[in-house]
Amino acid sequence: MELLIERKSVFNNKYLKIINLMRYIVILLYCVLMQNATAQFKNPAKGLKVSTNGHLLEYSDGSPFFWMGDTAWELFHRLDDKETDFYL
């Protein structure tokens, strides 16, 4: 019985090392890809201007700028303390 337990731990240890190495590789790859993907968005407000009708923001080439915001009007009178902490 002890021999069986020892084999399992050696087997598990070997594969745990491989799995941990794979995790590090995936994390490293993710960081490199995200750095390259976000490099073009260093200054997203560069080139923004108000459209000619005064209602929209657009890039300098005339393409529309999408702005999404959240006001949380219902935060204080519908949520309890726990839900408010989760939201914030």
PyMOL Python script that loads the backbone (N, CA, C, O; Angstrom):
from pymol import cmd

cmd.read_pdbstr("""\
ATOM      1  N   MET A   1       0.820  -1.194   0.000  1.00  0.00           N
ATOM      2  CA  MET A   1       0.000   0.000   0.000  1.00  0.00           C
ATOM      3  C   MET A   1       0.863   1.257   0.000  1.00  0.00           C
ATOM      4  O   MET A   1       0.554   2.208  -0.718  1.00  0.00           O
ATOM      5  N   GLU A   2       1.917   1.285   0.772  1.00  0.00           N
ATOM      6  CA  GLU A   2       2.781   2.465   0.831  1.00  0.00           C
ATOM      7  C   GLU A   2       3.473   2.700  -0.505  1.00  0.00           C
ATOM      8  O   GLU A   2       3.674   3.844  -0.911  1.00  0.00           O
ATOM      9  N   LEU A   3       3.836   1.617  -1.188  1.00  0.00           N
ATOM     10  CA  LEU A   3       4.483   1.739  -2.487  1.00  0.00           C
ATOM     11  C   LEU A   3       3.530   2.377  -3.493  1.00  0.00           C
ATOM     12  O   LEU A   3       3.937   3.211  -4.302  1.00  0.00           O
ATOM     13  N   LEU A   4       2.282   1.987  -3.438  1.00  0.00           N
ATOM     14  CA  LEU A   4       1.273   2.556  -4.330  1.00  0.00           C
ATOM     15  C   LEU A   4       1.105   4.056  -4.073  1.00  0.00           C
ATOM     16  O   LEU A   4       1.011   4.834  -5.023  1.00  0.00           O
ATOM     17  N   ILE A   5       1.066   4.464  -2.825  1.00  0.00           N
ATOM     18  CA  ILE A   5       0.942   5.877  -2.473  1.00  0.00           C
ATOM     19  C   ILE A   5       2.170   6.644  -2.941  1.00  0.00           C
ATOM     20  O   ILE A   5       2.048   7.768  -3.427  1.00  0.00           O
ATOM     21  N   GLU A   6       3.350   6.052  -2.800  1.00  0.00           N
ATOM     22  CA  GLU A   6       4.580   6.725  -3.234  1.00  0.00           C
ATOM     23  C   GLU A   6       4.587   6.914  -4.739  1.00  0.00           C
ATOM     24  O   GLU A   6       4.997   7.971  -5.217  1.00  0.00           O
ATOM     25  N   ARG A   7       4.142   5.919  -5.502  1.00  0.00           N
ATOM     26  CA  ARG A   7       4.085   6.049  -6.958  1.00  0.00           C
ATOM     27  C   ARG A   7       3.115   7.155  -7.368  1.00  0.00           C
ATOM     28  O   ARG A   7       3.392   7.935  -8.279  1.00  0.00           O
ATOM     29  N   LYS A   8       1.999   7.209  -6.694  1.00  0.00           N
ATOM     30  CA  LYS A   8       1.025   8.254  -7.016  1.00  0.00           C
ATOM     31  C   LYS A   8       1.612   9.638  -6.782  1.00  0.00           C
ATOM     32  O   LYS A   8       1.405  10.536  -7.598  1.00  0.00           O
ATOM     33  N   SER A   9       2.332   9.830  -5.697  1.00  0.00           N
ATOM     34  CA  SER A   9       2.883  11.144  -5.420  1.00  0.00           C
ATOM     35  C   SER A   9       3.971  11.513  -6.420  1.00  0.00           C
ATOM     36  O   SER A   9       4.085  12.678  -6.802  1.00  0.00           O
ATOM     37  N   VAL A  10       4.782  10.528  -6.855  1.00  0.00           N
ATOM     38  CA  VAL A  10       5.793  10.804  -7.880  1.00  0.00           C
ATOM     39  C   VAL A  10       5.112  11.128  -9.196  1.00  0.00           C
ATOM     40  O   VAL A  10       5.511  12.056  -9.899  1.00  0.00           O
ATOM     41  N   PHE A  11       4.086  10.363  -9.528  1.00  0.00           N
ATOM     42  CA  PHE A  11       3.325  10.606 -10.751  1.00  0.00           C
ATOM     43  C   PHE A  11       2.689  11.994 -10.714  1.00  0.00           C
ATOM     44  O   PHE A  11       2.785  12.758 -11.675  1.00  0.00           O
ATOM     45  N   ASN A  12       2.047  12.304  -9.612  1.00  0.00           N
ATOM     46  CA  ASN A  12       1.396  13.606  -9.482  1.00  0.00           C
ATOM     47  C   ASN A  12       2.408  14.743  -9.494  1.00  0.00           C
ATOM     48  O   ASN A  12       2.163  15.782 -10.106  1.00  0.00           O
ATOM     49  N   ASN A  13       3.543  14.557  -8.824  1.00  0.00           N
ATOM     50  CA  ASN A  13       4.569  15.586  -8.764  1.00  0.00           C
ATOM     51  C   ASN A  13       5.104  15.903 -10.159  1.00  0.00           C
ATOM     52  O   ASN A  13       5.309  17.069 -10.497  1.00  0.00           O
ATOM     53  N   LYS A  14       5.328  14.870 -10.966  1.00  0.00           N
ATOM     54  CA  LYS A  14       5.841  15.063 -12.322  1.00  0.00           C
ATOM     55  C   LYS A  14       4.848  15.871 -13.157  1.00  0.00           C
ATOM     56  O   LYS A  14       5.232  16.813 -13.851  1.00  0.00           O
ATOM     57  N   TYR A  15       3.592  15.502 -13.087  1.00  0.00           N
ATOM     58  CA  TYR A  15       2.593  16.209 -13.881  1.00  0.00           C
ATOM     59  C   TYR A  15       2.258  17.582 -13.316  1.00  0.00           C
ATOM     60  O   TYR A  15       1.895  18.483 -14.072  1.00  0.00           O
ATOM     61  N   LEU A  16       2.369  17.757 -12.021  1.00  0.00           N
ATOM     62  CA  LEU A  16       2.163  19.078 -11.443  1.00  0.00           C
ATOM     63  C   LEU A  16       3.220  20.057 -11.924  1.00  0.00           C
ATOM     64  O   LEU A  16       2.920  21.223 -12.181  1.00  0.00           O
ATOM     65  N   LYS A  17       4.446  19.590 -12.046  1.00  0.00           N
ATOM     66  CA  LYS A  17       5.511  20.456 -12.567  1.00  0.00           C
ATOM     67  C   LYS A  17       5.217  20.858 -14.008  1.00  0.00           C
ATOM     68  O   LYS A  17       5.405  22.014 -14.388  1.00  0.00           O
ATOM     69  N   ILE A  18       4.757  19.904 -14.802  1.00  0.00           N
ATOM     70  CA  ILE A  18       4.433  20.203 -16.203  1.00  0.00           C
ATOM     71  C   ILE A  18       3.259  21.176 -16.280  1.00  0.00           C
ATOM     72  O   ILE A  18       3.282  22.119 -17.071  1.00  0.00           O
ATOM     73  N   ILE A  19       2.234  20.948 -15.461  1.00  0.00           N
ATOM     74  CA  ILE A  19       1.066  21.825 -15.468  1.00  0.00           C
ATOM     75  C   ILE A  19       1.455  23.231 -15.021  1.00  0.00           C
ATOM     76  O   ILE A  19       0.995  24.210 -15.608  1.00  0.00           O
ATOM     77  N   ASN A  20       2.291  23.348 -13.996  1.00  0.00           N
ATOM     78  CA  ASN A  20       2.726  24.671 -13.542  1.00  0.00           C
ATOM     79  C   ASN A  20       3.533  25.379 -14.612  1.00  0.00           C
ATOM     80  O   ASN A  20       3.376  26.584 -14.808  1.00  0.00           O
ATOM     81  N   LEU A  21       4.394  24.652 -15.309  1.00  0.00           N
ATOM     82  CA  LEU A  21       5.173  25.242 -16.406  1.00  0.00           C
ATOM     83  C   LEU A  21       4.234  25.737 -17.502  1.00  0.00           C
ATOM     84  O   LEU A  21       4.429  26.824 -18.046  1.00  0.00           O
ATOM     85  N   MET A  22       3.223  24.944 -17.824  1.00  0.00           N
ATOM     86  CA  MET A  22       2.260  25.360 -18.851  1.00  0.00           C
ATOM     87  C   MET A  22       1.494  26.602 -18.409  1.00  0.00           C
ATOM     88  O   MET A  22       1.204  27.477 -19.225  1.00  0.00           O
ATOM     89  N   ARG A  23       1.166  26.683 -17.128  1.00  0.00           N
ATOM     90  CA  ARG A  23       0.480  27.875 -16.617  1.00  0.00           C
ATOM     91  C   ARG A  23       1.339  29.117 -16.782  1.00  0.00           C
ATOM     92  O   ARG A  23       0.857  30.163 -17.218  1.00  0.00           O
ATOM     93  N   TYR A  24       2.613  28.999 -16.431  1.00  0.00           N
ATOM     94  CA  TYR A  24       3.515  30.143 -16.584  1.00  0.00           C
ATOM     95  C   TYR A  24       3.630  30.560 -18.045  1.00  0.00           C
ATOM     96  O   TYR A  24       3.656  31.751 -18.352  1.00  0.00           O
ATOM     97  N   ILE A  25       3.696  29.597 -18.933  1.00  0.00           N
ATOM     98  CA  ILE A  25       3.802  29.910 -20.366  1.00  0.00           C
ATOM     99  C   ILE A  25       2.537  30.613 -20.841  1.00  0.00           C
ATOM    100  O   ILE A  25       2.615  31.589 -21.588  1.00  0.00           O
ATOM    101  N   VAL A  26       1.382  30.133 -20.421  1.00  0.00           N
ATOM    102  CA  VAL A  26       0.117  30.758 -20.828  1.00  0.00           C
ATOM    103  C   VAL A  26       0.019  32.179 -20.281  1.00  0.00           C
ATOM    104  O   VAL A  26      -0.398  33.091 -20.995  1.00  0.00           O
ATOM    105  N   ILE A  27       0.396  32.372 -19.036  1.00  0.00           N
ATOM    106  CA  ILE A  27       0.351  33.712 -18.439  1.00  0.00           C
ATOM    107  C   ILE A  27       1.314  34.648 -19.157  1.00  0.00           C
ATOM    108  O   ILE A  27       0.964  35.793 -19.446  1.00  0.00           O
ATOM    109  N   LEU A  28       2.505  34.181 -19.443  1.00  0.00           N
ATOM    110  CA  LEU A  28       3.487  34.995 -20.165  1.00  0.00           C
ATOM    111  C   LEU A  28       2.974  35.350 -21.556  1.00  0.00           C
ATOM    112  O   LEU A  28       3.083  36.497 -21.988  1.00  0.00           O
ATOM    113  N   LEU A  29       2.422  34.376 -22.248  1.00  0.00           N
ATOM    114  CA  LEU A  29       1.884  34.621 -23.581  1.00  0.00           C
ATOM    115  C   LEU A  29       0.732  35.622 -23.536  1.00  0.00           C
ATOM    116  O   LEU A  29       0.635  36.506 -24.387  1.00  0.00           O
ATOM    117  N   TYR A  30      -0.136  35.478 -22.541  1.00  0.00           N
ATOM    118  CA  TYR A  30      -1.249  36.414 -22.371  1.00  0.00           C
ATOM    119  C   TYR A  30      -0.734  37.838 -22.147  1.00  0.00           C
ATOM    120  O   TYR A  30      -1.243  38.786 -22.745  1.00  0.00           O
ATOM    121  N   CYS A  31       0.275  37.984 -21.287  1.00  0.00           N
ATOM    122  CA  CYS A  31       0.814  39.320 -20.999  1.00  0.00           C
ATOM    123  C   CYS A  31       1.418  39.948 -22.248  1.00  0.00           C
ATOM    124  O   CYS A  31       1.210  41.132 -22.514  1.00  0.00           O
ATOM    125  N   VAL A  32       2.159  39.164 -23.009  1.00  0.00           N
ATOM    126  CA  VAL A  32       2.778  39.688 -24.233  1.00  0.00           C
ATOM    127  C   VAL A  32       1.712  40.090 -25.241  1.00  0.00           C
ATOM    128  O   VAL A  32       1.803  41.154 -25.854  1.00  0.00           O
ATOM    129  N   LEU A  33       0.705  39.247 -25.412  1.00  0.00           N
ATOM    130  CA  LEU A  33      -0.353  39.565 -26.373  1.00  0.00           C
ATOM    131  C   LEU A  33      -1.161  40.783 -25.945  1.00  0.00           C
ATOM    132  O   LEU A  33      -1.513  41.613 -26.784  1.00  0.00           O
ATOM    133  N   MET A  34      -1.461  40.906 -24.657  1.00  0.00           N
ATOM    134  CA  MET A  34      -2.221  42.055 -24.190  1.00  0.00           C
ATOM    135  C   MET A  34      -1.413  43.342 -24.299  1.00  0.00           C
ATOM    136  O   MET A  34      -1.969  44.404 -24.578  1.00  0.00           O
ATOM    137  N   GLN A  35      -0.115  43.251 -24.083  1.00  0.00           N
ATOM    138  CA  GLN A  35       0.719  44.439 -24.221  1.00  0.00           C
ATOM    139  C   GLN A  35       0.715  44.904 -25.675  1.00  0.00           C
ATOM    140  O   GLN A  35       0.619  46.101 -25.946  1.00  0.00           O
ATOM    141  N   ASN A  36       0.816  43.972 -26.597  1.00  0.00           N
ATOM    142  CA  ASN A  36       0.798  44.342 -28.012  1.00  0.00           C
ATOM    143  C   ASN A  36      -0.582  44.829 -28.438  1.00  0.00           C
ATOM    144  O   ASN A  36      -0.692  45.754 -29.242  1.00  0.00           O
ATOM    145  N   ALA A  37      -1.637  44.210 -27.901  1.00  0.00           N
ATOM    146  CA  ALA A  37      -2.994  44.595 -28.293  1.00  0.00           C
ATOM    147  C   ALA A  37      -3.355  45.971 -27.768  1.00  0.00           C
ATOM    148  O   ALA A  37      -4.085  46.710 -28.430  1.00  0.00           O
ATOM    149  N   THR A  38      -2.862  46.331 -26.596  1.00  0.00           N
ATOM    150  CA  THR A  38      -3.226  47.625 -26.016  1.00  0.00           C
ATOM    151  C   THR A  38      -2.245  48.729 -26.377  1.00  0.00           C
ATOM    152  O   THR A  38      -2.459  49.881 -26.000  1.00  0.00           O
ATOM    153  N   ALA A  39      -1.184  48.413 -27.093  1.00  0.00           N
ATOM    154  CA  ALA A  39      -0.199  49.437 -27.442  1.00  0.00           C
ATOM    155  C   ALA A  39      -0.817  50.540 -28.300  1.00  0.00           C
ATOM    156  O   ALA A  39      -0.423  51.702 -28.197  1.00  0.00           O
ATOM    157  N   GLN A  40      -1.772  50.186 -29.135  1.00  0.00           N
ATOM    158  CA  GLN A  40      -2.388  51.195 -29.995  1.00  0.00           C
ATOM    159  C   GLN A  40      -3.387  52.072 -29.252  1.00  0.00           C
ATOM    160  O   GLN A  40      -3.818  53.095 -29.784  1.00  0.00           O
ATOM    161  N   PHE A  41      -3.767  51.690 -28.021  1.00  0.00           N
ATOM    162  CA  PHE A  41      -4.744  52.444 -27.257  1.00  0.00           C
ATOM    163  C   PHE A  41      -4.107  53.215 -26.108  1.00  0.00           C
ATOM    164  O   PHE A  41      -4.762  53.461 -25.095  1.00  0.00           O
ATOM    165  N   LYS A  42      -2.860  53.594 -26.245  1.00  0.00           N
ATOM    166  CA  LYS A  42      -2.176  54.322 -25.176  1.00  0.00           C
ATOM    167  C   LYS A  42      -2.879  55.638 -24.871  1.00  0.00           C
ATOM    168  O   LYS A  42      -3.028  56.001 -23.704  1.00  0.00           O
ATOM    169  N   ASN A  43      -3.309  56.350 -25.890  1.00  0.00           N
ATOM    170  CA  ASN A  43      -4.002  57.619 -25.704  1.00  0.00           C
ATOM    171  C   ASN A  43      -5.257  57.605 -26.561  1.00  0.00           C
ATOM    172  O   ASN A  43      -5.252  58.134 -27.673  1.00  0.00           O
ATOM    173  N   PRO A  44      -6.343  57.002 -26.054  1.00  0.00           N
ATOM    174  CA  PRO A  44      -7.533  56.874 -26.886  1.00  0.00           C
ATOM    175  C   PRO A  44      -8.221  58.209 -27.179  1.00  0.00           C
ATOM    176  O   PRO A  44      -8.977  58.301 -28.146  1.00  0.00           O
ATOM    177  N   ALA A  45      -7.982  59.237 -26.377  1.00  0.00           N
ATOM    178  CA  ALA A  45      -8.637  60.528 -26.610  1.00  0.00           C
ATOM    179  C   ALA A  45      -7.924  61.356 -27.666  1.00  0.00           C
ATOM    180  O   ALA A  45      -8.437  62.396 -28.079  1.00  0.00           O
ATOM    181  N   LYS A  46      -6.768  60.923 -28.105  1.00  0.00           N
ATOM    182  CA  LYS A  46      -6.028  61.676 -29.120  1.00  0.00           C
ATOM    183  C   LYS A  46      -6.824  61.690 -30.419  1.00  0.00           C
ATOM    184  O   LYS A  46      -7.212  60.642 -30.936  1.00  0.00           O
ATOM    185  N   GLY A  47      -7.052  62.847 -30.918  1.00  0.00           N
ATOM    186  CA  GLY A  47      -7.779  62.986 -32.177  1.00  0.00           C
ATOM    187  C   GLY A  47      -9.288  63.042 -32.017  1.00  0.00           C
ATOM    188  O   GLY A  47     -10.001  63.017 -33.019  1.00  0.00           O
ATOM    189  N   LEU A  48      -9.799  63.116 -30.799  1.00  0.00           N
ATOM    190  CA  LEU A  48     -11.246  63.236 -30.616  1.00  0.00           C
ATOM    191  C   LEU A  48     -11.669  64.689 -30.780  1.00  0.00           C
ATOM    192  O   LEU A  48     -10.958  65.612 -30.384  1.00  0.00           O
ATOM    193  N   LYS A  49     -12.834  64.865 -31.369  1.00  0.00           N
ATOM    194  CA  LYS A  49     -13.384  66.208 -31.513  1.00  0.00           C
ATOM    195  C   LYS A  49     -14.896  66.111 -31.485  1.00  0.00           C
ATOM    196  O   LYS A  49     -15.462  65.030 -31.650  1.00  0.00           O
ATOM    197  N   VAL A  50     -15.543  67.238 -31.278  1.00  0.00           N
ATOM    198  CA  VAL A  50     -17.000  67.295 -31.299  1.00  0.00           C
ATOM    199  C   VAL A  50     -17.451  67.318 -32.751  1.00  0.00           C
ATOM    200  O   VAL A  50     -16.866  68.013 -33.582  1.00  0.00           O
ATOM    201  N   SER A  51     -18.491  66.558 -33.049  1.00  0.00           N
ATOM    202  CA  SER A  51     -18.978  66.494 -34.430  1.00  0.00           C
ATOM    203  C   SER A  51     -19.551  67.842 -34.860  1.00  0.00           C
ATOM    204  O   SER A  51     -19.753  68.735 -34.037  1.00  0.00           O
ATOM    205  N   THR A  52     -19.802  67.971 -36.128  1.00  0.00           N
ATOM    206  CA  THR A  52     -20.287  69.249 -36.662  1.00  0.00           C
ATOM    207  C   THR A  52     -21.669  69.612 -36.126  1.00  0.00           C
ATOM    208  O   THR A  52     -21.986  70.794 -35.990  1.00  0.00           O
ATOM    209  N   ASN A  53     -22.503  68.602 -35.817  1.00  0.00           N
ATOM    210  CA  ASN A  53     -23.826  68.914 -35.270  1.00  0.00           C
ATOM    211  C   ASN A  53     -23.784  69.156 -33.760  1.00  0.00           C
ATOM    212  O   ASN A  53     -24.792  69.549 -33.174  1.00  0.00           O
ATOM    213  N   GLY A  54     -22.643  68.928 -33.128  1.00  0.00           N
ATOM    214  CA  GLY A  54     -22.479  69.213 -31.712  1.00  0.00           C
ATOM    215  C   GLY A  54     -23.052  68.174 -30.764  1.00  0.00           C
ATOM    216  O   GLY A  54     -23.072  68.396 -29.554  1.00  0.00           O
ATOM    217  N   HIS A  55     -23.516  67.047 -31.282  1.00  0.00           N
ATOM    218  CA  HIS A  55     -24.152  66.032 -30.441  1.00  0.00           C
ATOM    219  C   HIS A  55     -23.273  64.821 -30.178  1.00  0.00           C
ATOM    220  O   HIS A  55     -23.558  64.060 -29.253  1.00  0.00           O
ATOM    221  N   LEU A  56     -22.239  64.615 -30.935  1.00  0.00           N
ATOM    222  CA  LEU A  56     -21.436  63.399 -30.854  1.00  0.00           C
ATOM    223  C   LEU A  56     -19.955  63.712 -30.734  1.00  0.00           C
ATOM    224  O   LEU A  56     -19.509  64.817 -31.043  1.00  0.00           O
ATOM    225  N   LEU A  57     -19.205  62.723 -30.281  1.00  0.00           N
ATOM    226  CA  LEU A  57     -17.751  62.782 -30.362  1.00  0.00           C
ATOM    227  C   LEU A  57     -17.322  61.915 -31.534  1.00  0.00           C
ATOM    228  O   LEU A  57     -17.910  60.865 -31.794  1.00  0.00           O
ATOM    229  N   GLU A  58     -16.307  62.359 -32.225  1.00  0.00           N
ATOM    230  CA  GLU A  58     -15.798  61.566 -33.349  1.00  0.00           C
ATOM    231  C   GLU A  58     -14.290  61.709 -33.426  1.00  0.00           C
ATOM    232  O   GLU A  58     -13.706  62.657 -32.901  1.00  0.00           O
ATOM    233  N   TYR A  59     -13.668  60.734 -34.101  1.00  0.00           N
ATOM    234  CA  TYR A  59     -12.223  60.789 -34.326  1.00  0.00           C
ATOM    235  C   TYR A  59     -11.927  61.819 -35.399  1.00  0.00           C
ATOM    236  O   TYR A  59     -12.834  62.291 -36.084  1.00  0.00           O
ATOM    237  N   SER A  60     -10.675  62.164 -35.543  1.00  0.00           N
ATOM    238  CA  SER A  60     -10.304  63.196 -36.517  1.00  0.00           C
ATOM    239  C   SER A  60     -10.619  62.784 -37.947  1.00  0.00           C
ATOM    240  O   SER A  60     -10.741  63.642 -38.821  1.00  0.00           O
ATOM    241  N   ASP A  61     -10.754  61.474 -38.203  1.00  0.00           N
ATOM    242  CA  ASP A  61     -11.097  61.033 -39.557  1.00  0.00           C
ATOM    243  C   ASP A  61     -12.607  61.010 -39.810  1.00  0.00           C
ATOM    244  O   ASP A  61     -13.041  60.653 -40.905  1.00  0.00           O
ATOM    245  N   GLY A  62     -13.413  61.389 -38.804  1.00  0.00           N
ATOM    246  CA  GLY A  62     -14.860  61.457 -38.971  1.00  0.00           C
ATOM    247  C   GLY A  62     -15.614  60.226 -38.495  1.00  0.00           C
ATOM    248  O   GLY A  62     -16.845  60.240 -38.468  1.00  0.00           O
ATOM    249  N   SER A  63     -14.915  59.162 -38.118  1.00  0.00           N
ATOM    250  CA  SER A  63     -15.605  57.964 -37.624  1.00  0.00           C
ATOM    251  C   SER A  63     -16.108  58.215 -36.211  1.00  0.00           C
ATOM    252  O   SER A  63     -15.449  58.905 -35.434  1.00  0.00           O
ATOM    253  N   PRO A  64     -17.276  57.660 -35.866  1.00  0.00           N
ATOM    254  CA  PRO A  64     -17.881  57.948 -34.557  1.00  0.00           C
ATOM    255  C   PRO A  64     -17.094  57.314 -33.405  1.00  0.00           C
ATOM    256  O   PRO A  64     -16.482  56.257 -33.559  1.00  0.00           O
ATOM    257  N   PHE A  65     -17.124  57.972 -32.270  1.00  0.00           N
ATOM    258  CA  PHE A  65     -16.497  57.477 -31.052  1.00  0.00           C
ATOM    259  C   PHE A  65     -17.591  56.933 -30.151  1.00  0.00           C
ATOM    260  O   PHE A  65     -18.532  57.653 -29.816  1.00  0.00           O
ATOM    261  N   PHE A  66     -17.480  55.654 -29.747  1.00  0.00           N
ATOM    262  CA  PHE A  66     -18.487  55.027 -28.903  1.00  0.00           C
ATOM    263  C   PHE A  66     -18.153  55.298 -27.448  1.00  0.00           C
ATOM    264  O   PHE A  66     -17.063  54.967 -26.982  1.00  0.00           O
ATOM    265  N   TRP A  67     -19.079  55.891 -26.739  1.00  0.00           N
ATOM    266  CA  TRP A  67     -18.895  56.210 -25.324  1.00  0.00           C
ATOM    267  C   TRP A  67     -19.974  55.471 -24.546  1.00  0.00           C
ATOM    268  O   TRP A  67     -21.165  55.638 -24.809  1.00  0.00           O
ATOM    269  N   MET A  68     -19.550  54.653 -23.586  1.00  0.00           N
ATOM    270  CA  MET A  68     -20.503  53.925 -22.769  1.00  0.00           C
ATOM    271  C   MET A  68     -20.288  54.288 -21.316  1.00  0.00           C
ATOM    272  O   MET A  68     -19.161  54.242 -20.824  1.00  0.00           O
ATOM    273  N   GLY A  69     -21.348  54.647 -20.628  1.00  0.00           N
ATOM    274  CA  GLY A  69     -21.231  55.022 -19.228  1.00  0.00           C
ATOM    275  C   GLY A  69     -22.325  54.381 -18.387  1.00  0.00           C
ATOM    276  O   GLY A  69     -23.320  53.882 -18.914  1.00  0.00           O
ATOM    277  N   ASP A  70     -22.132  54.401 -17.096  1.00  0.00           N
ATOM    278  CA  ASP A  70     -23.098  53.830 -16.168  1.00  0.00           C
ATOM    279  C   ASP A  70     -23.396  54.864 -15.092  1.00  0.00           C
ATOM    280  O   ASP A  70     -22.480  55.378 -14.451  1.00  0.00           O
ATOM    281  N   THR A  71     -24.663  55.167 -14.894  1.00  0.00           N
ATOM    282  CA  THR A  71     -25.021  56.194 -13.925  1.00  0.00           C
ATOM    283  C   THR A  71     -25.370  55.649 -12.559  1.00  0.00           C
ATOM    284  O   THR A  71     -25.193  56.351 -11.564  1.00  0.00           O
ATOM    285  N   ALA A  72     -25.858  54.426 -12.471  1.00  0.00           N
ATOM    286  CA  ALA A  72     -26.219  53.768 -11.207  1.00  0.00           C
ATOM    287  C   ALA A  72     -27.257  54.564 -10.424  1.00  0.00           C
ATOM    288  O   ALA A  72     -27.091  54.788  -9.225  1.00  0.00           O
ATOM    289  N   TRP A  73     -28.312  54.987 -11.082  1.00  0.00           N
ATOM    290  CA  TRP A  73     -29.363  55.749 -10.424  1.00  0.00           C
ATOM    291  C   TRP A  73     -30.052  54.943  -9.324  1.00  0.00           C
ATOM    292  O   TRP A  73     -30.469  55.501  -8.309  1.00  0.00           O
ATOM    293  N   GLU A  74     -30.169  53.658  -9.523  1.00  0.00           N
ATOM    294  CA  GLU A  74     -30.904  52.811  -8.586  1.00  0.00           C
ATOM    295  C   GLU A  74     -30.046  52.327  -7.417  1.00  0.00           C
ATOM    296  O   GLU A  74     -30.516  51.546  -6.590  1.00  0.00           O
ATOM    297  N   LEU A  75     -28.828  52.770  -7.344  1.00  0.00           N
ATOM    298  CA  LEU A  75     -27.873  52.225  -6.383  1.00  0.00           C
ATOM    299  C   LEU A  75     -28.314  52.395  -4.936  1.00  0.00           C
ATOM    300  O   LEU A  75     -28.260  51.426  -4.179  1.00  0.00           O
ATOM    301  N   PHE A  76     -28.740  53.557  -4.526  1.00  0.00           N
ATOM    302  CA  PHE A  76     -28.954  53.826  -3.111  1.00  0.00           C
ATOM    303  C   PHE A  76     -30.342  53.444  -2.589  1.00  0.00           C
ATOM    304  O   PHE A  76     -30.486  53.157  -1.401  1.00  0.00           O
ATOM    305  N   HIS A  77     -31.348  53.435  -3.436  1.00  0.00           N
ATOM    306  CA  HIS A  77     -32.663  53.123  -2.882  1.00  0.00           C
ATOM    307  C   HIS A  77     -33.142  51.715  -3.223  1.00  0.00           C
ATOM    308  O   HIS A  77     -34.193  51.303  -2.733  1.00  0.00           O
ATOM    309  N   ARG A  78     -32.409  50.960  -4.047  1.00  0.00           N
ATOM    310  CA  ARG A  78     -32.828  49.596  -4.354  1.00  0.00           C
ATOM    311  C   ARG A  78     -31.882  48.534  -3.819  1.00  0.00           C
ATOM    312  O   ARG A  78     -32.298  47.395  -3.605  1.00  0.00           O
ATOM    313  N   LEU A  79     -30.625  48.878  -3.599  1.00  0.00           N
ATOM    314  CA  LEU A  79     -29.640  47.889  -3.175  1.00  0.00           C
ATOM    315  C   LEU A  79     -29.347  48.032  -1.695  1.00  0.00           C
ATOM    316  O   LEU A  79     -29.377  49.127  -1.134  1.00  0.00           O
ATOM    317  N   ASP A  80     -29.062  46.893  -1.079  1.00  0.00           N
ATOM    318  CA  ASP A  80     -28.633  46.960   0.324  1.00  0.00           C
ATOM    319  C   ASP A  80     -27.110  47.161   0.365  1.00  0.00           C
ATOM    320  O   ASP A  80     -26.471  47.271  -0.681  1.00  0.00           O
ATOM    321  N   ASP A  81     -26.537  47.207   1.560  1.00  0.00           N
ATOM    322  CA  ASP A  81     -25.111  47.498   1.713  1.00  0.00           C
ATOM    323  C   ASP A  81     -24.235  46.464   1.012  1.00  0.00           C
ATOM    324  O   ASP A  81     -23.246  46.822   0.372  1.00  0.00           O
ATOM    325  N   LYS A  82     -24.587  45.199   1.128  1.00  0.00           N
ATOM    326  CA  LYS A  82     -23.786  44.133   0.525  1.00  0.00           C
ATOM    327  C   LYS A  82     -23.791  44.247  -1.004  1.00  0.00           C
ATOM    328  O   LYS A  82     -22.744  44.109  -1.638  1.00  0.00           O
ATOM    329  N   GLU A  83     -24.952  44.494  -1.590  1.00  0.00           N
ATOM    330  CA  GLU A  83     -25.051  44.635  -3.032  1.00  0.00           C
ATOM    331  C   GLU A  83     -24.346  45.904  -3.531  1.00  0.00           C
ATOM    332  O   GLU A  83     -23.772  45.916  -4.620  1.00  0.00           O
ATOM    333  N   THR A  84     -24.395  46.957  -2.731  1.00  0.00           N
ATOM    334  CA  THR A  84     -23.695  48.187  -3.105  1.00  0.00           C
ATOM    335  C   THR A  84     -22.193  47.971  -3.099  1.00  0.00           C
ATOM    336  O   THR A  84     -21.506  48.424  -4.014  1.00  0.00           O
ATOM    337  N   ASP A  85     -21.665  47.287  -2.087  1.00  0.00           N
ATOM    338  CA  ASP A  85     -20.235  46.980  -2.050  1.00  0.00           C
ATOM    339  C   ASP A  85     -19.833  46.126  -3.236  1.00  0.00           C
ATOM    340  O   ASP A  85     -18.767  46.331  -3.817  1.00  0.00           O
ATOM    341  N   PHE A  86     -20.685  45.159  -3.606  1.00  0.00           N
ATOM    342  CA  PHE A  86     -20.373  44.313  -4.760  1.00  0.00           C
ATOM    343  C   PHE A  86     -20.333  45.134  -6.044  1.00  0.00           C
ATOM    344  O   PHE A  86     -19.454  44.938  -6.883  1.00  0.00           O
ATOM    345  N   TYR A  87     -21.278  46.046  -6.195  1.00  0.00           N
ATOM    346  CA  TYR A  87     -21.333  46.879  -7.399  1.00  0.00           C
ATOM    347  C   TYR A  87     -20.116  47.788  -7.512  1.00  0.00           C
ATOM    348  O   TYR A  87     -19.520  47.923  -8.580  1.00  0.00           O
ATOM    349  N   LEU A  88     -19.758  48.411  -6.388  1.00  0.00           N
ATOM    350  CA  LEU A  88     -18.648  49.353  -6.404  1.00  0.00           C
ATOM    351  C   LEU A  88     -17.337  48.617  -6.413  1.00  0.00           C
ATOM    352  O   LEU A  88     -16.277  49.243  -6.427  1.00  0.00           O
TER     353      LEU A  88
END
""", "prot")
cmd.dss("prot")
cmd.show_as("cartoon", "prot")
cmd.util.cbc("prot")
cmd.orient("prot")
